[in-house]
Amino acid sequence: MSGHDPYAPESGDPGFDVESYDVAIDYRVRTNRLEGRATINAVAAAPVSAVSIDLVGLRASRVRVDGDRRTRFAQGPRKLRVTLPHRIHPGERFSIEVVYAGAPAPRRSRWGTIGWEELEDGALVASQPTGAPTWFPCNDRPDARAPMRLAVTTDAGYLPVLTGRPAAQATAGGRLTVTSVSAVPVATYLVAVHIGPYEQTLLGSRDDGDGDGVRVFAPAGLRREVTRAFADVPRMLALFEESFGPYPQEACTLVVTPDELEIPLEAQGLAVFGSNHLVPEEQRLIAHELAHQWFGNSVGIGRWSDIWLNEGFACFAEWLWFERSGAATVAEKAAKHHARLRALPQDLLLSDPGPDLMFDDRVYKRGALTLYALRCRIGPPAFTRVLHDWVETYRHTLATTDDFRALAERVAGRDLDDVFTPWLDRAELPSLPRP
């Protein structure tokens, strides 16, 4: 059990952990009406008589603990407080069923509006970091990962695209239900639903032995642009498997919305792009979101202060792709972004940037430069071993900055404080390392 994350202290309940979710929602696109039923299979992490579940903008009509119809609950603007039938001790399991409904909408946060969002013709989910409760009740903590079964029913003419491996698809009464299963543990902020007038195409098989291809969902009218924009995805995945290890997710799914989006977003085994991201100058974003399937979605963080382990690694992967594609070397990209950072305020601590700066571009670029500095210090062969060992050791588990420092030193066989301390623990930007 961990306490409340200081970056998002109002989210989550450290008194219990989730062992699995089973979520079924029915969504009507034209009226933006969502009806849902969620089962949270939990285990107590402390002695508890009541638990708090995150739920924002939707109303619970029924709650049952272990099937008890007498379960008492009270709902506020952000939390559903559930009284347990008796005091539960650490390690004791219980199940909470919640029936809920409403008009889902993004929640306002210090990071902007996040969560369930209507499109011109459909909907999407953009939950990072605390938007998941806008569409399903959950224990919304980055460290509370759990397997999930997800079923989404929607109107004819629309196709739901979900996090997880596809499990079933059925039509009844003119409405379509798609079911997916995530057997690996998933963070709530990495669960996604995208609904639109999509058609599916297949890019080809990954070289991972299971014969699965990259599934692409996009409106038919964007087929030519999508084919051109994603042509290099198999090469990107091959590079990343060479650099980091085998693709770690159960699926590889790309979605393109008919709308323009401010930024693309990754989810577990999935990434979504706006129609405006299909141009050549946005190619780096595709590499970035694919790299998150290793860094952030497989190797996960349990506290938001370690966000550089997600974003810095994905940014460095962009540089690897630039080099492989012949656009620029890693050293050239490092020099370019170091010069840009040098002209910006020197007030960001990478190991603890604070909630207001956790998605600042300096976290991304300084994180990538930290990895570049490490590679310069220990050499490319040892650096590649570090990345492979990192991905293998913490596959679908949680890791910290201290874990990475220790693993790098173990692989290198030497103390690396001269690299990590100035880049991670001091605000002033260190000098650009020599390759």
Secondary structure, DSSP 8 states (H G I E B T S, - for coil): -----TTSTTS--TTEEEEEEEEEEEEETTTTEEEEEEEEEEEESS-EEEEEEE--S-EEEEEEETTBTT-EEEE-SSEEEEEEEEEE-TT-EEEEEEEEEE----EEETTEEEEEEEETTEEEEE-TTT-GGGTS-B---TT--EEEEEEEEE-TT-EEEESSEEEEEEEETTEEEEEEEEEEEE-GGG--EEEES-EEEEEEE-SSSS--EEEEEE-GGGHHHHHHHTTTHHHHHHHHHHHH-S--SS--EEEE-SS--SS-EEETTEEEE-GGG-SGGGHHHHHHHHHTTTBTTTEEESSGGGTHHHHHHHHHHHHHHHHHHTS--HHHHHHHHHHHHHTS-S---TT---GGGTT-HHHHHHHHHHHHHHHHHH-HHHHHHHHHHHHHHTTTEEE-HHHHHHHHHHHHTS--HHHHHHHHS-SS-------
